[in-house]
């Protein structure tokens, strides 16, 4: 091929391209190919116990058995297609026995309330002991940690004391910090608060002899200023930068956020359009950064043991979970054992619906054909298909063997 420019003639431009790409890749390394829980279960610190995970699973399974005895009832309660109701029910029941709580948060904030220092100190010791025993007995959830008091509410001293006491107590009992630890930092109103919290974690690591950078946290998006700053710019990039590599996730707080906007109580719900706006800002600003996103909670719980009342809660919660999934939020908060049933029912149905077509598309891409689905997928879509398969395996909706057999792949990576 005849050309005019020599390689040396545009080497300076090539260097600028490479520098720009390196700068982009440093800030946007892409989504990590790791497991993300489908929920975070919040338990007030005064109610924590080593057996909390299995206990929640047992109560959830009892609710399932009492109020959903067949496929028809399962479809009625959760809106799951009748064709897969039996299969979803069986897999949900197995999940509630084997791994009911994927991520546990010991709540010292809104779900716990304001107590005097002596009382919170005692509950911090209670939590330390519960975590240590759960870890020793092999029943500590894969992720776990505390939600501390908010700096925005003037809770700095109490947040520091509780976090220090919890970490010290666990390490004293176990000899190390069990894996899966993460802290929830609520009601962020300023990146300056985030920077202070990151600095505090560095000092705790040094004092406790922990590896530098081990202590990470998730920020809660609960105020309008966590979404947009006073000038209308997205706030999350500054928050992530202020955390100096310690932010692992951003979790949306439905009720504080909607209250701050002035929505009436009856409209303070996860699927309100105002919440969609905030979540999409989170999604856009965090895409590719490696920071996970999580949706919030449904505040309805069964008011009685009447099946109609239980089904009403399950239908609403399952609908909220489906809304989150449709918007690309694969994790949310659960606050009651009943939520575990509708969470897994909606998530499993999401992954099992169309599983065959999804697997066929991946197989066709690998074999360079259009396949029976009749879709010519782009590489970006294939990445999304594989990510969905990994999520399905990670939560137990399908086994890895089932996914590999259906796609013909040797690995989902």
Kinemage of the C-alpha trace (Angstrom):
@kinemage 1
@onewidth
@group {chain A} dominant
@subgroup {mainchain}
@vectorlist {calphas} color= white
{ca unk a 1} P 0.000 0.000 0.000
{ca unk a 2} L 1.332 3.406 -0.947
{ca unk a 3} L 1.215 6.014 1.841
{ca unk a 4} L 2.460 9.519 2.459
{ca unk a 5} L 3.067 9.908 6.190
{ca unk a 6} L 5.796 7.903 7.846
{ca unk a 7} L 5.240 6.412 11.286
{ca unk a 8} L 7.602 8.972 12.725
{ca unk a 9} L 5.574 11.696 11.048
{ca unk a 10} L 2.640 11.199 13.422
{ca unk a 11} L 4.308 9.602 16.450
{ca unk a 12} L 3.383 12.619 18.589
{ca unk a 13} L -0.303 12.134 17.745
{ca unk a 14} L -0.094 8.420 18.526
{ca unk a 15} L 1.401 9.283 21.927
{ca unk a 16} L -1.505 11.615 22.644
{ca unk a 17} L -4.006 8.886 21.710
{ca unk a 18} L -2.293 6.406 24.032
{ca unk a 19} L -2.148 8.953 26.867
{ca unk a 20} L -5.869 9.705 26.508
{ca unk a 21} L -6.703 5.989 26.484
{ca unk a 22} L -4.560 5.342 29.565
{ca unk a 23} L -6.263 8.206 31.393
{ca unk a 24} L -9.690 6.824 30.468
{ca unk a 25} L -8.800 3.272 31.469
{ca unk a 26} L -7.507 4.426 34.840
{ca unk a 27} L -10.851 6.023 35.685
{ca unk a 28} L -13.064 3.499 33.907
{ca unk a 29} L -11.520 0.042 34.251
{ca unk a 30} L -14.853 -1.584 33.412
{ca unk a 31} L -17.206 -3.683 35.506
{ca unk a 32} L -15.400 -6.217 37.683
{ca unk a 33} L -16.113 -9.839 36.796
{ca unk a 34} L -16.947 -10.725 40.369
{ca unk a 35} L -19.954 -11.852 42.346
{ca unk a 36} L -22.463 -9.205 43.432
{ca unk a 37} L -25.201 -10.078 45.934
{ca unk a 38} L -28.815 -9.713 44.860
{ca unk a 39} L -29.728 -8.041 48.139
{ca unk a 40} L -28.487 -6.472 51.331
{ca unk a 41} L -30.470 -7.521 54.396
{ca unk a 42} L -30.635 -4.845 57.098
{ca unk a 43} L -30.955 -5.989 60.702
{ca unk a 44} L -30.995 -3.496 63.612
{ca unk a 45} L -27.890 -3.931 65.771
{ca unk a 46} L -29.886 -4.776 68.893
{ca unk a 47} L -31.451 -7.763 67.081
{ca unk a 48} L -28.318 -9.227 65.572
{ca unk a 49} L -27.340 -12.828 66.341
{ca unk a 50} L -24.861 -15.335 64.963
{ca unk a 51} L -27.739 -17.396 63.543
{ca unk a 52} L -29.512 -14.467 61.866
{ca unk a 53} L -28.961 -15.765 58.330
{ca unk a 54} L -30.296 -19.296 58.870
{ca unk a 55} L -33.082 -17.913 61.098
{ca unk a 56} L -34.271 -15.525 58.381
{ca unk a 57} L -34.115 -18.349 55.861
{ca unk a 58} L -36.151 -20.656 58.090
{ca unk a 59} L -38.826 -18.001 58.660
{ca unk a 60} L -38.943 -17.189 54.951
{ca unk a 61} L -39.309 -20.859 54.020
{ca unk a 62} L -42.130 -21.245 56.556
{ca unk a 63} L -43.935 -18.320 54.913
{ca unk a 64} L -43.437 -19.884 51.484
{ca unk a 65} L -44.787 -23.249 52.625
{ca unk a 66} L -47.740 -21.688 54.425
{ca unk a 67} L -48.885 -19.316 51.699
{ca unk a 68} L -47.679 -20.804 48.386
{ca unk a 69} L -48.440 -24.502 48.152
{ca unk a 70} L -48.600 -24.934 44.380
{ca unk a 71} L -47.728 -23.357 41.045
{ca unk a 72} L -51.044 -21.497 40.800
{ca unk a 73} L -50.499 -19.814 44.164
{ca unk a 74} L -46.894 -19.051 43.220
{ca unk a 75} L -48.001 -17.270 40.055
{ca unk a 76} L -50.679 -15.391 41.990
{ca unk a 77} L -48.256 -14.262 44.712
{ca unk a 78} L -45.267 -13.237 42.607
{ca unk a 79} L -46.445 -12.731 39.039
{ca unk a 80} L -44.159 -15.520 37.831
{ca unk a 81} L -45.137 -17.147 34.504
{ca unk a 82} L -47.070 -20.350 35.151
{ca unk a 83} L -44.787 -22.349 32.840
{ca unk a 84} L -41.818 -21.933 35.189
{ca unk a 85} L -43.611 -21.520 38.540
{ca unk a 86} L -42.833 -25.025 39.834
{ca unk a 87} L -39.172 -24.775 38.860
{ca unk a 88} L -38.753 -21.323 40.394
{ca unk a 89} L -40.487 -22.378 43.592
{ca unk a 90} L -38.213 -25.391 44.006
{ca unk a 91} L -35.079 -23.332 43.440
{ca unk a 92} L -36.216 -20.583 45.798
{ca unk a 93} L -36.953 -23.125 48.529
{ca unk a 94} L -33.479 -24.625 48.126
{ca unk a 95} L -31.917 -21.147 48.271
{ca unk a 96} L -33.725 -20.313 51.513
{ca unk a 97} L -32.165 -23.382 53.103
{ca unk a 98} L -28.651 -23.119 51.715
{ca unk a 99} L -27.909 -19.401 51.359
{ca unk a 100} L -30.802 -17.153 52.417
{ca unk a 101} L -28.835 -13.971 53.221
{ca unk a 102} L -26.149 -13.034 50.714
{ca unk a 103} L -25.198 -9.690 52.255
{ca unk a 104} L -25.874 -8.705 55.882
{ca unk a 105} L -25.811 -5.169 57.182
{ca unk a 106} L -25.769 -4.601 60.938
{ca unk a 107} L -27.679 -1.360 61.211
{ca unk a 108} L -26.590 1.292 63.693
{ca unk a 109} L -28.370 4.088 61.809
{ca unk a 110} L -32.042 4.687 60.950
{ca unk a 111} L -33.169 1.117 61.554
{ca unk a 112} L -31.524 1.226 64.982
{ca unk a 113} L -32.209 4.785 66.090
{ca unk a 114} L -30.448 7.006 68.595
{ca unk a 115} L -29.412 5.316 71.838
{ca unk a 116} L -27.187 6.500 74.644
{ca unk a 117} L -23.490 5.678 74.330
{ca unk a 118} L -23.574 2.924 76.929
{ca unk a 119} L -26.373 1.127 75.078
{ca unk a 120} L -24.751 1.404 71.652
{ca unk a 121} L -21.438 0.256 73.117
{ca unk a 122} L -23.193 -2.834 74.462
{ca unk a 123} L -24.835 -3.548 71.119
{ca unk a 124} L -21.501 -3.091 69.369
{ca unk a 125} L -20.065 -5.811 71.595
{ca unk a 126} L -23.125 -7.949 70.864
{ca unk a 127} L -22.536 -7.541 67.134
{ca unk a 128} L -18.819 -8.326 67.466
{ca unk a 129} L -19.619 -11.542 69.264
{ca unk a 130} L -22.348 -12.503 66.773
{ca unk a 131} L -20.044 -11.990 63.792
{ca unk a 132} L -17.212 -13.918 65.430
{ca unk a 133} L -19.465 -16.868 66.240
{ca unk a 134} L -21.091 -16.853 62.802
{ca unk a 135} L -17.680 -16.884 61.149
{ca unk a 136} L -16.438 -19.685 63.404
{ca unk a 137} L -19.579 -21.728 62.696
{ca unk a 138} L -19.391 -21.124 58.938
{ca unk a 139} L -22.707 -19.254 58.718
{ca unk a 140} L -21.469 -15.688 58.190
{ca unk a 141} L -22.908 -14.309 54.906
{ca unk a 142} L -20.523 -13.841 52.024
{ca unk a 143} L -20.733 -10.088 52.551
{ca unk a 144} L -21.385 -8.372 55.839
{ca unk a 145} L -20.651 -5.247 57.818
{ca unk a 146} L -22.181 -2.302 59.672
{ca unk a 147} L -24.118 0.769 58.655
{ca unk a 148} L -22.762 3.510 60.884
{ca unk a 149} L -24.258 6.816 61.952
{ca unk a 150} L -24.414 9.611 59.389
{ca unk a 151} L -21.942 12.480 59.493
{ca unk a 152} L -24.709 14.659 58.034
{ca unk a 153} L -26.792 14.052 61.160
{ca unk a 154} L -23.923 14.953 63.478
{ca unk a 155} L -23.032 11.338 64.179
{ca unk a 156} L -19.265 11.533 63.605
{ca unk a 157} L -18.118 10.617 67.128
{ca unk a 158} L -20.634 7.805 67.488
{ca unk a 159} L -19.842 6.423 64.024
{ca unk a 160} L -16.129 6.333 64.848
{ca unk a 161} L -16.669 4.720 68.247
{ca unk a 162} L -18.975 2.026 66.879
{ca unk a 163} L -16.800 1.177 63.896
{ca unk a 164} L -13.641 1.070 66.010
{ca unk a 165} L -15.344 -1.047 68.658
{ca unk a 166} L -16.824 -3.468 66.151
{ca unk a 167} L -13.555 -4.020 64.286
{ca unk a 168} L -11.504 -4.291 67.477
{ca unk a 169} L -13.985 -6.698 69.041
{ca unk a 170} L -14.129 -8.986 66.016
{ca unk a 171} L -10.361 -9.088 65.533
{ca unk a 172} L -9.850 -9.766 69.239
{ca unk a 173} L -12.260 -12.712 69.053
{ca unk a 174} L -11.246 -14.170 65.682
{ca unk a 175} L -7.649 -13.056 65.299
{ca unk a 176} L -8.347 -11.449 61.909
{ca unk a 177} L -11.062 -9.642 60.001
{ca unk a 178} L -13.285 -12.220 58.258
{ca unk a 179} L -13.588 -11.808 54.468
{ca unk a 180} L -16.476 -9.973 52.852
{ca unk a 181} L -16.391 -6.927 55.150
{ca unk a 182} L -17.909 -3.664 53.884
{ca unk a 183} L -19.203 -0.543 55.624
{ca unk a 184} L -22.289 1.444 54.663
{ca unk a 185} L -21.768 5.218 54.884
{ca unk a 186} L -25.227 6.858 54.869
{ca unk a 187} L -26.699 10.223 53.869
{ca unk a 188} L -23.738 11.593 51.967
{ca unk a 189} L -24.114 15.351 51.482
{ca unk a 190} L -20.515 16.259 50.719
{ca unk a 191} L -17.446 14.702 49.143
{ca unk a 192} L -15.535 16.285 52.042
{ca unk a 193} L -17.310 13.908 54.440
{ca unk a 194} L -16.322 11.007 52.189
{ca unk a 195} L -12.678 12.106 52.244
{ca unk a 196} L -12.745 12.285 56.050
{ca unk a 197} L -14.262 8.803 56.272
{ca unk a 198} L -11.624 7.408 53.908
{ca unk a 199} L -8.922 8.992 56.087
{ca unk a 200} L -10.483 7.461 59.194
{ca unk a 201} L -10.385 4.001 57.612
{ca unk a 202} L -6.697 4.429 56.781
{ca unk a 203} L -5.970 5.261 60.431
{ca unk a 204} L -7.977 2.266 61.643
{ca unk a 205} L -6.061 -0.033 59.286
{ca unk a 206} L -2.749 1.224 60.638
{ca unk a 207} L -3.855 0.963 64.272
{ca unk a 208} L -5.312 -2.538 63.857
{ca unk a 209} L -2.481 -3.895 61.716
{ca unk a 210} L -4.710 -4.412 58.681
{ca unk a 211} L -3.573 -4.318 55.082
{ca unk a 212} L -3.704 -0.789 53.649
{ca unk a 213} L -6.819 -0.307 51.521
{ca unk a 214} L -8.623 -3.339 52.969
{ca unk a 215} L -11.459 -1.344 54.528
{ca unk a 216} L -13.903 -0.274 51.831
{ca unk a 217} L -17.366 1.223 51.972
{ca unk a 218} L -20.541 1.852 50.032
{ca unk a 219} L -22.098 5.311 49.946
{ca unk a 220} L -25.828 5.785 50.251
{ca unk a 221} L -27.464 8.067 47.746
{ca unk a 222} L -30.190 9.514 49.936
{ca unk a 223} L -30.088 13.261 49.364
{ca unk a 224} L -30.546 15.420 46.256
{ca unk a 225} L -26.987 16.735 46.707
{ca unk a 226} L -25.636 13.195 46.365
{ca unk a 227} L -27.117 13.177 42.864
{ca unk a 228} L -26.492 16.742 41.644
{ca unk a 229} L -24.416 19.444 43.304
{ca unk a 230} L -25.536 23.036 43.801
{ca unk a 231} L -24.379 23.864 40.264
{ca unk a 232} L -26.312 21.012 38.675
{ca unk a 233} L -23.293 18.790 38.026
{ca unk a 234} L -23.307 15.088 38.893
{ca unk a 235} L -21.866 14.630 42.389
{ca unk a 236} L -20.851 10.973 42.266
{ca unk a 237} L -17.513 11.424 40.415
{ca unk a 238} L -16.283 13.780 43.148
{ca unk a 239} L -17.448 11.349 45.824
{ca unk a 240} L -15.600 8.441 44.238
{ca unk a 241} L -12.458 10.549 43.839
{ca unk a 242} L -12.634 11.727 47.456
{ca unk a 243} L -12.804 8.113 48.651
{ca unk a 244} L -9.362 7.413 47.163
{ca unk a 245} L -10.240 3.960 45.868
{ca unk a 246} L -12.297 2.861 48.873
{ca unk a 247} L -15.833 3.163 47.447
{ca unk a 248} L -17.102 -0.270 46.437
{ca unk a 249} L -20.742 0.571 45.753
{ca unk a 250} L -23.471 3.218 45.728
{ca unk a 251} L -26.815 2.249 47.278
{ca unk a 252} L -29.983 4.216 46.612
{ca unk a 253} L -32.066 5.266 49.631
{ca unk a 254} L -35.669 5.586 48.501
{ca unk a 255} L -37.331 7.126 51.521
{ca unk a 256} L -34.846 9.788 52.573
{ca unk a 257} L -34.466 10.815 48.934
{ca unk a 258} L -38.171 11.078 48.138
{ca unk a 259} L -38.850 12.848 51.438
{ca unk a 260} L -36.113 15.377 50.663
{ca unk a 261} L -37.824 16.093 47.330
{ca unk a 262} L -41.112 16.747 49.106
{ca unk a 263} L -43.015 13.806 47.662
{ca unk a 264} L -46.180 12.935 49.625
{ca unk a 265} L -45.852 9.791 51.782
{ca unk a 266} L -48.065 7.710 49.508
{ca unk a 267} L -45.693 8.422 46.604
{ca unk a 268} L -42.502 7.520 48.453
{ca unk a 269} L -41.969 4.281 46.584
{ca unk a 270} L -39.122 2.582 44.777
{ca unk a 271} L -40.719 2.755 41.323
{ca unk a 272} L -41.554 6.475 41.395
{ca unk a 273} L -40.209 8.370 38.328
{ca unk a 274} L -38.207 10.657 40.630
{ca unk a 275} L -36.307 7.591 41.832
{ca unk a 276} L -35.714 6.488 38.241
{ca unk a 277} L -34.067 9.853 37.566
{ca unk a 278} L -31.688 9.497 40.522
{ca unk a 279} L -30.839 5.897 39.680
{ca unk a 280} L -30.076 6.749 36.067
{ca unk a 281} L -27.730 9.531 37.155
{ca unk a 282} L -25.988 7.005 39.411
{ca unk a 283} L -25.849 4.521 36.546
{ca unk a 284} L -24.432 6.941 33.990
{ca unk a 285} L -21.772 8.428 36.252
{ca unk a 286} L -20.613 5.090 37.676
{ca unk a 287} L -20.751 2.954 34.520
{ca unk a 288} L -17.359 1.387 33.863
{ca unk a 289} L -15.814 2.603 37.136
{ca unk a 290} L -16.022 -0.764 38.898
{ca unk a 291} L -18.324 0.740 41.554
{ca unk a 292} L -21.444 -1.398 41.988
{ca unk a 293} L -24.935 0.102 42.173
{ca unk a 294} L -27.795 -1.115 44.326
{ca unk a 295} L -31.435 -0.152 44.576
{ca unk a 296} L -33.301 0.528 47.810
{ca unk a 297} L -36.057 -1.121 49.794
{ca unk a 298} L -39.771 -1.788 49.865
{ca unk a 299} L -41.193 -0.762 53.238
{ca unk a 300} L -44.254 -3.043 53.169
{ca unk a 301} L -44.271 -6.122 55.404
{ca unk a 302} L -47.115 -8.580 56.120
{ca unk a 303} L -49.524 -7.017 58.628
{ca unk a 304} L -51.001 -10.402 59.499
{ca unk a 305} L -50.703 -14.119 58.777
{ca unk a 306} L -53.633 -13.937 56.373
{ca unk a 307} L -52.589 -15.311 52.997
{ca unk a 308} L -54.200 -12.442 51.106
{ca unk a 309} L -52.193 -9.919 53.141
{ca unk a 310} L -48.945 -11.815 52.607
{ca unk a 311} L -49.588 -12.160 48.879
{ca unk a 312} L -50.291 -8.424 48.593
{ca unk a 313} L -46.878 -7.605 50.082
{ca unk a 314} L -45.165 -10.175 47.876
{ca unk a 315} L -46.809 -8.858 44.697
{ca unk a 316} L -45.717 -5.302 45.459
{ca unk a 317} L -42.169 -6.266 46.432
{ca unk a 318} L -41.711 -8.629 43.478
{ca unk a 319} L -42.959 -5.855 41.190
{ca unk a 320} L -40.386 -3.474 42.649
{ca unk a 321} L -37.627 -6.049 42.160
{ca unk a 322} L -38.636 -6.522 38.529
{ca unk a 323} L -38.621 -2.738 38.066
{ca unk a 324} L -35.067 -2.610 39.413
{ca unk a 325} L -33.915 -5.481 37.220
{ca unk a 326} L -35.414 -3.909 34.106
{ca unk a 327} L -33.399 -0.765 34.851
{ca unk a 328} L -30.141 -2.664 35.344
{ca unk a 329} L -30.103 -2.629 39.158
{ca unk a 330} L -29.428 -6.209 40.192
{ca unk a 331} L -29.237 -5.639 43.937
{ca unk a 332} L -31.634 -4.094 46.470
{ca unk a 333} L -32.367 -3.906 50.180
{ca unk a 334} L -34.495 -6.377 52.125
{ca unk a 335} L -35.710 -5.694 55.648
{ca unk a 336} L -37.905 -8.679 56.592
{ca unk a 337} L -37.784 -12.464 56.079
{ca unk a 338} L -40.852 -12.192 53.845
{ca unk a 339} L -38.803 -10.079 51.441
{ca unk a 340} L -36.381 -12.948 50.878
{ca unk a 341} L -39.150 -15.020 49.298
{ca unk a 342} L -40.317 -12.369 46.844
{ca unk a 343} L -36.742 -11.240 46.154
{ca unk a 344} L -35.564 -14.673 45.055
{ca unk a 345} L -38.846 -15.485 43.301
{ca unk a 346} L -38.579 -12.360 41.128
{ca unk a 347} L -34.826 -12.680 40.539
{ca unk a 348} L -34.963 -16.377 39.672
{ca unk a 349} L -37.916 -15.892 37.340
{ca unk a 350} L -36.016 -13.039 35.662
{ca unk a 351} L -33.039 -15.281 34.975
{ca unk a 352} L -35.004 -18.391 34.005
{ca unk a 353} L -37.426 -16.607 31.672
{ca unk a 354} L -35.903 -16.862 28.221
{ca unk a 355} L -32.810 -18.633 29.540
{ca unk a 356} L -32.794 -20.986 26.549
{ca unk a 357} L -32.935 -18.140 24.014
{ca unk a 358} L -30.224 -16.228 25.854
{ca unk a 359} L -27.961 -19.295 25.914
{ca unk a 360} L -28.650 -19.908 22.210
{ca unk a 361} L -27.528 -16.374 21.384
{ca unk a 362} L -24.258 -16.866 23.254
{ca unk a 363} L -23.715 -20.222 21.525
{ca unk a 364} L -24.449 -18.681 18.105
{ca unk a 365} L -21.962 -15.893 18.732
{ca unk a 366} L -19.281 -18.388 19.769
{ca unk a 367} L -20.004 -20.463 16.656
{ca unk a 368} L -20.258 -17.391 14.358
{ca unk a 369} L -23.846 -18.131 13.299
{ca unk a 370} L -27.147 -16.326 13.774
{ca unk a 371} L -28.581 -19.305 15.655
{ca unk a 372} L -32.248 -20.244 16.239
{ca unk a 373} L -32.935 -16.909 17.974
{ca unk a 374} L -32.335 -15.111 14.670
{ca unk a 375} L -30.304 -12.329 16.287
{ca unk a 376} L -26.901 -11.076 15.162
{ca unk a 377} L -25.475 -9.783 18.424
{ca unk a 378} L -22.791 -7.156 18.750
{ca unk a 379} L -19.780 -7.903 21.011
{ca unk a 380} L -21.089 -5.431 23.614
{ca unk a 381} L -24.389 -7.310 23.790
{ca unk a 382} L -22.575 -10.626 24.131
{ca unk a 383} L -20.700 -9.188 27.101
{ca unk a 384} L -24.055 -8.244 28.625
{ca unk a 385} L -25.427 -11.745 27.941
{ca unk a 386} L -22.423 -13.342 29.639
{ca unk a 387} L -22.726 -10.942 32.583
{ca unk a 388} L -26.354 -11.950 33.000
{ca unk a 389} L -25.414 -15.623 32.934
{ca unk a 390} L -22.783 -15.007 35.607
{ca unk a 391} L -25.380 -13.254 37.740
{ca unk a 392} L -27.808 -16.147 37.269
{ca unk a 393} L -25.152 -18.601 38.437
{ca unk a 394} L -23.976 -16.339 41.253
{ca unk a 395} L -27.388 -16.128 42.892
{ca unk a 396} L -28.279 -19.779 42.367
{ca unk a 397} L -30.984 -19.317 39.725
{ca unk a 398} L -29.071 -21.788 37.529
{ca unk a 399} L -25.972 -23.867 38.126
{ca unk a 400} L -22.714 -23.207 36.320
{ca unk a 401} L -22.964 -26.648 34.743
{ca unk a 402} L -26.401 -25.782 33.332
{ca unk a 403} L -25.140 -22.501 31.919
{ca unk a 404} L -22.067 -24.053 30.308
{ca unk a 405} L -24.041 -26.932 28.834
{ca unk a 406} L -26.636 -24.561 27.370
{ca unk a 407} L -24.055 -22.230 25.803
{ca unk a 408} L -21.411 -24.759 24.827
{ca unk a 409} L -18.757 -22.619 26.494
{ca unk a 410} L -15.897 -23.805 28.667
{ca unk a 411} L -16.135 -20.724 30.898
{ca unk a 412} L -18.458 -17.770 31.471
{ca unk a 413} L -15.519 -15.360 31.813
